[in-house]
């Protein structure tokens, strides 16, 4: 498959076009056939060079002008792929969705375009005149595991190998009678093996129903490892070992142990049965998604949630992987462990908690700040469903919050629409109580010192950030540094704590890494610093990368 240009919506974007976020397409001034590269390099006014394919508001004009100034002559090259199997044979009709990404000033990658392609009979795909940016092909083919990797558009053919899809097959029988179990469910479960050393993160996938005691499941998920959970009514579940990417076919003959579910009653504080109350089961690999006074059902995995019946009861499965059980409704909340429910099979609803407070930055109310929080646990994450904005007095309030210790975040808007979680302190929430907090935030500033003999080039991208990586929810927090009129760099809305200020100097916009220079400096923000600002001093830039950016090919190589 060969395409000269890119599809954007229903429009074909011409070769050499630069695609901007938000549906805007910027293309170089049209030049007649036979125009040479030298001719293209001749000066063309920015207002003639930037042309919008669709009507654009003022924000579009600003984005066009910014891109034209940073990269007046977009550099384009061809992306060439050949999709093969583990034997080196071509894989035809592979579907390839190519995501074009750009890096924001804060170091985050955002997608700016996506288009589907199909490999030819020889497994080849060619995309001519790709605009600047990182390319992340999503390669899918029937009978194979997906392959996602960053590939440069450099006019060189890159070979992409697809592994065969993992297939499990076998039988499921009653461990006592030896008879086939007539109906059972198989849930695939991805295992992310690329986390911290010694840590495996699991997440449940889709489930399938099989009958007659036999099963065959072909799983082509991209997970580094897979395991499978077998469930049947009246039996304890069975979970397999982790199956690696290279295990293309595994035979399993299983025997499930008979086990009965435990009936649990849910009641209000006055003892009345609580009907139609939502029940959530916490287990490794399941992140219960919360919203004020309820579960966010649209985001919860199938099989995680249940409901009480007309008598206010539900069945607790005989599943040893369940760690906690939650009962929630708009009027109340309860949680318990399976061990405690085995002794007392009743859950009594209590009023929800509340978290409210005032946020000050630099001694003044922090107005219009968007706040959210994360629930710690096996799968912590910021909760967008719990999101409030500070008012004119810096006041905020979270209502109908579950029991727990919660990590607050400020959702700061980054470059080109990226949302960045900024770490704030953690606070406990108790049922039936209001936790009141006072947040005091400060600023930090720093200046850059360039190495001897090096002058800052106007085209270089200088990106600065204040990092705090250790927090309650294990979520990396990064607050960007902005350059001020006097040449110093400043970041605001930081609580007292230990941080690292880091800078990375990248090549001009539109050119890929390597990073040219970097600098790091630890800084401590104390409580109530003078004037609410901490001066970290000078940061000396050194050749090479930071935060995993590729380094220069030679020291100081520019």
FENJOCOR-V798664 format. One record per residue. N is the residue number from 1. RES is the residue in one letter. SS is DSSP state (A for helix, B for strand, O for the rest). PSI is psi in whole degrees, 0 to 359 (none if undefined). D_FIRST is the distance of its C-alpha to the first C-alpha in Angstrom with 1 decimal. Layout:
n,res,ss,psi,d_first
N,RES,SS,PSI,D_FIRST
N,RES,SS,PSI,D_FIRST
This chain:
n,res,ss,psi,d_first
1,X,O,135,0.0
2,X,B,129,3.8
3,X,B,127,6.8
4,X,B,93,10.3
5,X,O,182,12.5
6,X,B,148,13.0
7,X,B,133,14.1
8,X,B,104,17.8
9,X,O,237,19.5
10,X,O,10,18.9
11,X,B,144,18.6
12,X,B,122,15.9
13,X,B,129,17.1
14,X,O,156,17.1
15,X,O,137,16.0
16,X,O,357,18.8
17,X,O,150,20.0
18,X,B,124,21.8
19,X,B,126,21.5
20,X,B,156,24.9
21,X,O,142,26.0
22,X,O,9,27.5
23,X,O,14,25.0
24,X,B,138,25.9
25,X,B,123,23.5
26,X,B,127,25.0
27,X,O,150,23.6
28,X,O,158,25.3
29,X,O,133,27.5
30,X,O,135,25.7
31,X,O,148,26.4
32,X,O,158,26.5
33,X,O,143,24.2
34,X,O,0,25.3
35,X,O,134,26.6
36,X,O,167,26.9
37,X,A,325,26.5
38,X,A,321,30.3
39,X,A,320,30.4
40,X,A,331,28.1
41,X,O,349,30.5
42,X,O,150,33.5
43,X,O,131,35.0
44,X,O,125,33.7
45,X,O,140,35.7
46,X,A,323,34.1
47,X,A,337,34.9
48,X,A,329,33.0
49,X,A,324,30.0
50,X,O,115,29.5
51,X,O,129,28.4
52,X,O,131,27.9
53,X,O,330,25.6
54,X,O,159,28.0
55,X,O,141,31.7
56,X,O,144,32.7
57,X,O,188,35.9
58,X,A,326,37.8
59,X,A,326,35.8
60,X,A,317,32.6
61,X,A,322,34.5
62,X,A,318,35.7
63,X,A,320,32.3
64,X,A,314,31.0
65,X,A,321,34.0
66,X,A,315,33.7
67,X,A,323,30.1
68,X,A,322,30.9
69,X,A,322,33.9
70,X,A,329,32.3
71,X,O,71,29.2
72,X,O,335,29.9
73,X,O,87,27.1
74,X,O,136,24.0
75,X,O,128,22.3
76,X,O,153,18.5
77,X,B,169,16.2
78,X,B,141,12.6
79,X,B,124,11.4
80,X,B,124,10.0
81,X,B,149,9.9
82,X,B,118,10.6
83,X,B,124,11.9
84,X,B,165,15.0
85,X,O,186,18.3
86,X,O,346,21.7
87,X,O,4,22.1
88,X,O,6,19.1
89,X,O,146,17.3
90,X,B,149,13.6
91,X,O,100,12.9
92,X,O,162,10.3
93,X,O,25,9.8
94,X,O,133,10.7
95,X,B,126,10.8
96,X,B,113,10.5
97,X,B,120,12.7
98,X,B,120,13.1
99,X,B,123,16.7
100,X,B,123,17.9
101,X,B,151,21.6
102,X,B,154,24.6
103,X,B,130,27.9
104,X,O,172,31.0
105,X,O,336,34.3
106,X,O,359,35.5
107,X,O,8,32.9
108,X,O,144,30.9
109,X,B,135,27.1
110,X,B,149,26.0
111,X,B,133,22.7
112,X,B,352,22.0
113,X,B,157,18.6
114,X,B,134,16.1
115,X,B,142,12.8
116,X,B,140,10.8
117,X,B,169,7.2
118,X,B,136,6.3
119,X,O,151,5.8
120,X,O,190,5.6
121,X,O,336,9.3
122,X,O,11,9.9
123,X,O,13,8.9
124,X,B,148,6.7
125,X,B,133,4.8
126,X,B,131,5.9
127,X,B,109,7.9
128,X,B,154,10.5
129,X,B,57,14.2
130,X,B,131,14.6
131,X,O,166,18.2
132,X,O,147,20.8
133,X,O,168,21.0
134,X,B,141,20.3
135,X,B,126,16.9
136,X,B,89,17.4
137,X,B,136,14.4
138,X,B,104,15.6
139,X,B,123,14.0
140,X,B,142,15.2
141,X,O,142,15.3
142,X,O,130,18.1
143,X,O,7,20.8
144,X,B,156,19.9
145,X,O,146,21.2
146,X,O,159,19.1
147,X,B,117,18.4
148,X,B,121,18.9
149,X,B,154,19.5
150,X,B,130,19.5
151,X,B,131,17.1
152,X,O,151,17.7
153,X,O,95,15.5
154,X,O,19,17.3
155,X,O,7,15.1
156,X,O,137,15.7
157,X,B,127,13.4
158,X,B,131,14.7
159,X,B,131,15.1
160,X,B,121,15.4
161,X,B,130,17.7
162,X,O,131,18.2
163,X,O,149,21.8
164,X,B,145,22.9
165,X,O,147,24.2
166,X,B,127,27.9
167,X,B,127,30.0
168,X,B,141,33.7
169,X,B,158,36.0
170,X,B,207,39.7
171,X,B,156,42.8
172,X,B,122,44.9
173,X,B,163,48.7
174,X,B,126,51.9
175,X,O,339,53.4
176,X,O,310,56.9
177,X,O,339,56.7
178,X,O,2,53.7
179,X,O,149,52.5
180,X,B,140,48.8
181,X,O,122,48.2
182,X,O,329,47.2
183,X,B,131,44.9
184,X,B,165,43.3
185,X,B,140,40.5
186,X,B,123,37.9
187,X,B,122,36.6
188,X,B,150,33.8
189,X,B,118,34.4
190,X,B,145,32.2
191,X,B,114,33.9
192,X,B,106,33.0
193,X,O,9,34.3
194,X,O,14,33.4
195,X,O,213,36.4
196,X,O,155,39.8
197,X,O,132,41.2
198,X,O,3,42.7
199,X,O,131,41.3
200,X,O,127,38.8
201,X,B,128,37.6
202,X,B,154,36.9
203,X,B,133,35.4
204,X,B,146,35.5
205,X,B,213,32.6
206,X,B,162,32.6
207,X,B,157,35.2
208,X,B,146,35.3
209,X,B,131,38.4
210,X,B,152,39.3
211,X,B,162,42.2
212,X,O,8,44.3
213,X,O,2,44.4
214,X,B,153,41.0
215,X,B,153,37.6
216,X,B,120,34.1
217,X,B,126,31.6
218,X,B,118,28.0
219,X,B,122,27.2
220,X,O,31,23.8
221,X,O,158,25.0
222,X,O,5,24.2
223,X,O,145,27.9
224,X,O,327,29.2
225,X,B,156,31.9
226,X,B,142,32.7
227,X,B,166,36.0
228,X,B,141,37.1
229,X,B,127,40.2
230,X,B,125,42.0
231,X,B,145,44.3
232,X,O,144,46.7
233,X,O,131,49.6
234,X,O,8,52.8
235,X,B,152,51.3
236,X,O,141,50.5
237,X,O,163,46.8
238,X,B,134,45.3
239,X,B,130,42.6
240,X,O,174,40.8
241,X,O,170,40.2
242,X,O,127,37.0
243,X,B,127,34.3
244,X,B,169,32.0
245,X,O,330,28.3
246,X,O,352,28.8
247,X,O,96,31.0
248,X,O,332,28.7
249,X,B,129,31.6
250,X,B,129,35.1
251,X,B,127,38.0
252,X,B,128,40.5
253,X,B,109,43.9
254,X,B,154,45.5
255,X,B,117,49.0
256,X,B,138,49.5
257,X,O,130,53.0
258,X,B,138,54.7
259,X,O,143,55.4
260,X,O,146,56.5
261,X,O,158,55.3
262,X,B,128,57.9
263,X,B,128,58.8
264,X,B,137,59.1
265,X,B,140,60.9
266,X,B,128,59.9
267,X,B,158,62.8
268,X,O,176,63.7
269,X,O,333,66.4
270,X,O,5,69.1
271,X,O,356,68.0
272,X,O,142,66.4
273,X,B,137,63.4
274,X,O,101,60.1
275,X,O,154,58.0
276,X,O,35,54.3
277,X,O,137,53.9
278,X,B,135,50.4
279,X,B,131,50.3
280,X,B,137,47.8
281,X,B,121,47.5
282,X,B,130,46.6
283,X,B,160,45.2
284,X,O,131,43.0
285,X,O,359,39.4
286,X,O,123,40.4
287,X,O,109,40.7
288,X,O,123,42.9
289,X,O,122,41.8
290,X,B,153,44.9
291,X,B,164,45.9
292,X,O,116,49.4
293,X,O,14,51.6
294,X,B,173,48.9
295,X,B,147,45.8
296,X,O,90,42.5
297,X,A,327,41.6
298,X,A,337,38.1
299,X,A,355,37.1
300,X,O,143,39.0
301,X,O,150,37.5
302,X,O,138,38.6
303,X,O,347,41.7
304,X,O,327,43.0
305,X,B,151,45.1
306,X,B,182,48.0
307,X,B,153,50.9
308,X,O,153,54.7
309,X,O,192,56.2
310,X,O,344,59.2
311,X,O,6,61.5
312,X,O,28,59.6
313,X,B,158,58.4
314,X,B,161,55.1
315,X,B,121,54.3
316,X,B,113,53.5
317,X,O,153,51.3
318,X,O,65,52.6
319,X,O,111,49.8
320,X,O,347,50.9
321,X,O,348,47.7
322,X,B,125,49.0
323,X,B,325,50.6
324,X,B,153,51.7
325,X,B,133,52.1
326,X,B,140,52.1
327,X,B,124,53.7
328,X,B,147,53.0
329,X,B,168,53.9
330,X,O,334,54.6
331,X,O,358,58.3
332,X,B,170,58.0
333,X,B,144,56.3
334,X,B,151,57.2
335,X,B,154,55.7
336,X,B,164,56.9
337,X,O,154,56.0
338,X,A,326,56.0
339,X,A,317,59.0
340,X,A,327,61.1
341,X,A,335,60.2
342,X,A,332,61.4
343,X,A,316,64.8
344,X,O,96,64.8
345,X,O,47,62.3
346,X,B,136,62.6
347,X,B,125,60.5
348,X,B,121,62.4
349,X,O,141,60.5
350,X,B,161,61.4
351,X,O,150,60.7
352,X,O,164,57.5
353,X,B,175,57.7
354,X,B,140,57.2
355,X,B,121,56.2
356,X,B,161,57.2
357,X,B,189,58.1
358,X,B,139,58.1
359,X,B,122,55.7
360,X,B,139,57.1
361,X,B,120,55.3
362,X,O,29,57.5
363,X,O,2,60.5
364,X,B,154,59.1
365,X,B,133,57.6
366,X,O,101,53.8
367,X,O,138,52.8
368,X,O,22,49.6
369,X,O,134,48.1
370,X,B,121,45.7
371,X,B,148,46.8
372,X,B,181,45.5
373,X,B,166,46.3
374,X,B,142,45.0
375,X,B,117,46.6
376,X,O,158,47.1
377,X,O,193,46.3
378,X,O,327,43.8
379,X,O,72,40.9
380,X,O,149,42.2
381,X,O,151,40.2
382,X,B,139,41.2
383,X,B,103,42.1
384,X,B,336,40.7
385,X,B,331,42.8
386,X,B,94,45.9
387,X,B,126,45.5
388,X,B,161,48.3
389,X,B,136,49.0
390,X,O,145,52.2
391,X,O,194,54.6
392,X,O,340,56.8
393,X,O,7,59.0
394,X,O,12,56.2
395,X,B,149,56.9
396,X,B,160,54.5
397,X,B,128,54.9
398,X,B,126,52.8
399,X,B,153,54.3
400,X,B,62,54.2
401,X,B,139,52.9
402,X,O,171,53.0
403,X,O,138,55.2
404,X,B,179,54.0
405,X,B,121,53.5
406,X,B,139,50.8
407,X,B,118,48.9
408,X,B,148,48.7
409,X,B,149,45.8
410,X,B,127,45.3
411,X,B,104,41.9
412,X,B,138,41.4
413,X,B,123,38.7
414,X,O,194,36.6
415,X,A,139,34.3
416,X,A,39,31.7
417,X,A,0,32.8
418,X,O,138,32.9
419,X,B,127,35.9
420,X,B,123,37.9
421,X,B,121,40.6
422,X,B,122,43.8
423,X,B,133,46.3
424,X,B,174,49.7
425,X,B,166,52.6
426,X,B,148,52.8
427,X,B,149,55.4
428,X,B,149,56.8
429,X,B,129,57.0
430,X,O,147,59.7
431,X,O,138,60.1
432,X,O,8,62.5
433,X,O,161,62.7
434,X,B,119,61.4
435,X,B,120,60.3
436,X,B,132,61.0
437,X,B,157,59.3
438,X,B,118,59.6
439,X,B,122,56.6
440,X,B,121,57.4
441,X,B,153,54.6
442,X,B,180,54.8
443,X,B,158,52.9
444,X,B,143,52.1
445,X,B,158,51.6
446,X,B,163,50.8
447,X,B,158,50.4
448,X,B,141,48.2
449,X,B,118,49.6
450,X,O,148,47.3
451,X,O,156,48.0
452,X,O,133,50.3
453,X,O,0,48.8
454,X,O,127,45.7
455,X,O,144,45.4
456,X,O,127,43.0
457,X,O,139,40.2
458,X,O,335,39.6
459,X,O,348,35.8
460,X,O,146,36.0
461,X,B,115,35.3
462,X,B,112,38.5
463,X,B,124,38.0
464,X,B,145,41.1
465,X,B,153,41.7
466,X,B,119,44.6
467,X,B,140,43.7
468,X,B,113,45.6
469,X,O,337,43.8
470,X,O,116,46.6
471,X,O,174,47.5
472,X,O,320,48.4
473,X,O,7,45.0
474,X,O,34,43.2
475,X,O,129,41.0
476,X,O,132,40.4
477,X,B,133,42.0
478,X,B,123,41.1
479,X,B,126,42.8
480,X,B,154,41.5
481,X,B,132,43.8
482,X,B,140,44.0
483,X,B,135,45.5
484,X,O,176,48.7
485,X,O,331,50.5
486,X,O,8,52.6
487,X,O,355,49.7
488,X,O,170,50.2
489,X,B,140,47.7
490,X,B,141,48.7
491,X,B,140,47.6
492,X,B,178,49.6
493,X,B,49,50.1
494,X,B,128,50.6
495,X,O,166,53.2
496,X,O,141,55.5
497,X,B,184,54.0
498,X,B,134,52.4
499,X,B,171,49.2
500,X,B,123,47.1
501,X,B,131,46.1
502,X,B,144,43.0
503,X,B,145,41.2
504,X,B,130,37.9
505,X,B,117,37.2
506,X,B,162,33.5
507,X,O,172,32.0
508,X,O,155,31.5
509,X,O,136,29.2
510,X,O,347,25.5
511,X,O,139,26.1
512,X,O,169,25.4
513,X,O,165,28.3
514,X,O,157,30.5
515,X,O,145,33.5
516,X,O,315,36.2
517,X,B,159,39.4
518,X,B,164,40.7
519,X,B,145,44.1
520,X,B,149,45.6
521,X,B,121,49.1
522,X,B,148,50.7
523,X,B,143,52.8
524,X,B,126,55.2
525,X,B,112,55.8
526,X,O,173,59.3
527,X,O,133,60.9
528,X,O,60,62.1
529,X,O,155,61.4
530,X,A,126,63.3
531,X,A,3,61.9
532,X,A,13,59.0
533,X,B,136,57.1
534,X,B,125,56.5
535,X,B,110,56.1
536,X,B,348,54.0
537,X,B,205,54.7
538,X,B,143,52.5
539,X,B,119,49.3
540,X,B,125,48.8
541,X,O,141,45.2
542,X,B,155,44.0
543,X,B,145,41.0
544,X,O,181,38.2
545,X,O,170,36.4
546,X,O,146,37.6
547,X,O,38,36.4
548,X,O,2,33.7
549,X,O,143,32.1
550,X,O,143,31.1
551,X,O,172,34.0
552,X,O,156,34.3
553,X,O,336,33.7
554,X,O,151,37.4
555,X,O,124,40.4
556,X,O,7,40.5
557,X,O,116,37.4
558,X,O,none,36.3
